[in-house]
Amino acid sequence: MRRGFSIILLAALAASSACSAAEREFERTVPAEARGAVRVSNVSGKVTVTGWDRAEVQVKAVLSGDVERVDVLTDKGRTTIKVVLPRSSFRDSSADLDIRVPQQSELDVSAVSADVETSRLSGPQRLTTVSGDVRAEFVKDFEGKTVSGDMRLKGTSQVGDVRVSSVSGDIFLERAAGALDATSVSGDLMLDVASASSIRTRTTSGDLSLRGSILADGSVEAETISGDVTVRVKPKAGFEYEAYSFTGDIGNCFGKHAESTSAHGPGSRLMGSTGEGQGRVRVKSMSGDVAICDR
């Protein structure tokens, strides 16, 4: 009986030890500047960054697998947060990071398969991940990149520079103002803009949908190879427009018909203007359909 009890006890201790090794908690808080820079690096898991009104950076983490540690370093206004793994070992390791930073911090997050989420930040953001999803709220300048992950982004009416790109992930953007550059290979782009000054957006095989308003002298350039394109932008002073498709159809709400660009081959073009025609809209697709409207 004693031997049996000892075996059970050893098994329980081993299980408890394995559980502890599989999941550990980490917490650290360091002083930070109100407009400082914060850099975050994580391979797998999750990165959640939230702004607050303290001059501190707080890091809470749940670590599992072979994660060795989390380094939190601060120097000359820059805070660096890095998840450290053994060499050539990350498949069974992950870290879920919950980070608080001063609201006006400049944020740079780099991840591989980790999801990234941000909120309550007013400083510029640069978020990069390979297969993780990105969900972010931003005020002005923003840059987001994914390979296969989706992006769901929400901006404000403040003017800034917004650059987003993906390979196969879809991009959903709500309420971006200022200058927008959005690209994708096979992912879809669903973009909503407010008082945009310039918009450049391109896909290869993904569909593209652009809606919202542009400034009086704003410009739109939308292009795809085989995806469909829908552009519905409301101008403050009208715009000149030109839409082209090689084999796709061109639809519009202006009551006009597209003209053939060749007497013996495919290709059609729609040209005209609305209102005062101060803005400029150019839409092009090779084999996809095109739709353009000012409302």
N, C-alpha and C positions, 0 to 999 in steps of 0.2 A: 504493500500500500504506500509505504514511504517512497519507494522508487517510482510508482505511478504518479504520486503527487508531485514529485520532483520533475518528472517529464512534462506534466501539464504546466507547472510553474515556469519551466524554462521555455516552453512553447509560447506561453502568454507574454513573457518578457521579450522574446524574439519578435513576436508580432507587434508589440508596442514599440520596440526599437525600430522595426521596419517602417511603421507608420510615421514615427517621428522623423526618420530619415527621408521619407517620401514627401513630407509637408512640414515646412518650418516657417516661422514668422520673423519678420525683420522690421525695425522701425528706427528712424533717425531724423532729427531736425537740425538744420544748420541756418545761420544768418544769411540773408541775401539782400541785394539792392532792389529798390522798387522797380527800376528799369534795367535790371541785369539780364544776362543771358542764361538760359537753362538748356542743357544738352542731355538727351536721354537715349540710351542704347539698350535694346532687348532683342533676344532671338525669338523666343516662343512664349506664349502666354497672352498677357494683356497689358496695355499701358493706358491708364486713365489720368488725365491732367486737368485740374480744376483751379481756377484763379481765386485768390482771397485777398483780404486787405492787410495782411501781415507781411513784415519784411523778413520772411523766413521761407525756406523750402522744407517741406515735410515729406518724407518718403515712408510709406508703409508697404510691405510686400509679403506675399505668401509664396514660398519657394518650394519646388519639388524636384525630384530626380537628382541629377548630378550637379546642380547649381552650387558653385563654391561659395559665392558671396555677392553682395551688392556694394559697390564702391560709390560713396557720395563725397565728392570733393568740391571745394569752393576756393576760388582764387581770383582776385582782381575783378569782382563783379560777375564772374562766370561760375555756375554750378554744374557739375558733371555727374550724371547718374548712370552707372554702367553695371549691367548684370554680367558677372564673370563665370565662365564655364571652363571645365577642363579642355585641353586641346583635343580636337577631333571628337568631341562628345557633346551633342546637343539634342539628339533624337528623343531621348526620354527625359529631357529637362525643360522646365518652364518656370516663369516668374510672372505673377500678377502684381503689377505695380499700381499703387494708388498714391498720386503725387499732388501736393498743394504748392502753388507758386504764387508770388505777387502778380496781381492782375495784369500789369503792364510789362511783364517779362517778355523777352524775345525767346520763343520756344523752337527747338529743333529736335525732332524725334526720328530715330532710325530703328527699324525693326525688320525681321524676316518673316516669320509666320505669326507674329503677335498682332492682335487687333489694337487699334489706337482710337482713343476717344478724348475730346477736349471740350471744355465749356468755361464760360465766365472769364474769358481772356480778351484783353483789348490790344495786346502787342502783336507783332507779326509772328506768323507760324509757318514752319516748314515740316511737313509730315511725310515720311517715306516708309513704305512697307512692301514686301514682296507678295505674300499670299494672304496677309491679314486684311481685314476690312477697316475702313476709316470712317469715323463719325465725328464731325467737328462743327463747332460754332466759331465764327471769326468776325472781327469788326472791320479791319481794313486789309492789309497785305496778307496774302495767303498763298502757299505753294503746297500742292499735294501730289504724290506719285505712288502708284501701285502697279503691280504686274497683273495678278489675277484677282486681287481683292476689289470689292465694291467700295465706292465712296458716297457718303450721304452728308452733304455740307449745307450749312445755313449761314448766310451773311447778313449784313445790315445795309442801310441806305448810305453809309459813309463811303466816300470814294477811295479806292485803293487798287492795287494790282493783284489780280487773281490768276494763278497758273495751275492747271490741273491736267494730269495725264494718266492713262492706264493702257495696258495691252489688251487684256480680255475682260477686265472688270468694268461694270457699269458705273457711271457717274451721275449722281442726282445732286443738282445745285439749286438752292433756293435763295433768291434775293441777293444778287451780287451787283455792286455798283462800281463804276470806274472802268478799268481796262480788264478784259477777260481773254485768256488764251486757254482753250480746252482741246485736248487731242485724245484719240483712242484708236486702236487697231480694229479689234472685233467687238469691243464693248459698246453699249449704247450710251449716248449722251442726252440727258434730259436737263435742260438749262433754263432757269428763270432769272431774268435780270431786271434791275431797276435803275433808270437814269445812267445807262452805260455809255461810255465815251467811245470805246472801240471794242469790237468782238472779233476774234479769230478762232474758228473752231473747225476741226478736221477729224474724219474717221476713214477707215479703209472699208470694212464691211459692216460696221455697226450703224444703227439708225441714229439720226440726229434730230432733236426737237429743241427749238429755241423760242422762248416766249418772253414778253416783257416790254420795256420801254427803253428808247435810246435818246440821247441828248439831241438838240437841234442840229448840230453838225456831227453827230455820231456816225460810225461806220460799222458794217457787218460784213464779214467774209466767212462763208460756210461752204465746206467742200467735203465730198465723200466719193468713194469709188463705186461700191455696189450697194451701199445703204440708202435708205430713203431719208429725205430732208424736209422738215417742216419749219418754216420761219414765220412767226407771227409777232411782229414788233410794232409798237405804237410810237410814232415819231412826234416830237414837239413841233416840228416845222416841215413835215413831209420828208420824202426821200426819193432819190433816183434808184431804180432797181434794174437788175439784170439777172436772169435765171437761165441756166443752160443745162441740158441733159443730152447725152449721146443716144441712149436707147430708151430712157424712161419718159414718163409723162410729166408735164408741167401744169400744175393747177394754180389758180389765183382767185382773189376776191375782187379784182379790179374790172371784171367784165371784158378782159382781153384774151385773145387767142395767141398761143405760141406760134412762131413762124419757123419753117424749116430752114436749116442752114445749108442744105445741099439739095440740089434738084434730083440727084440720083442715089443718095445714101441717107443713112440715119442722121439724127442730130436736130435739135430744136432749141429756139431761144425766145425768151420773153423779155422785152425792154419797155420802160416807161418811167413815169414819175407820179408822185402824189403830193398834194399840198404845194408848199413852196419849193420842195425838192432840195433842201439843204443837206440832208443826210445821204448816205450811200449804202446800198445793200447789194451784195453780190453772192449768188448761190450757184453751185456747180455740182453735178453728179454725172458719173459715166453711165451706169446702168440702173441706178435707183430713181425713184420718182421724186419730184420736187413740188412743194406747195409753199406759196408765199402770200402774205396778207398783212395789212396795216392795222388790224384790229383783232 
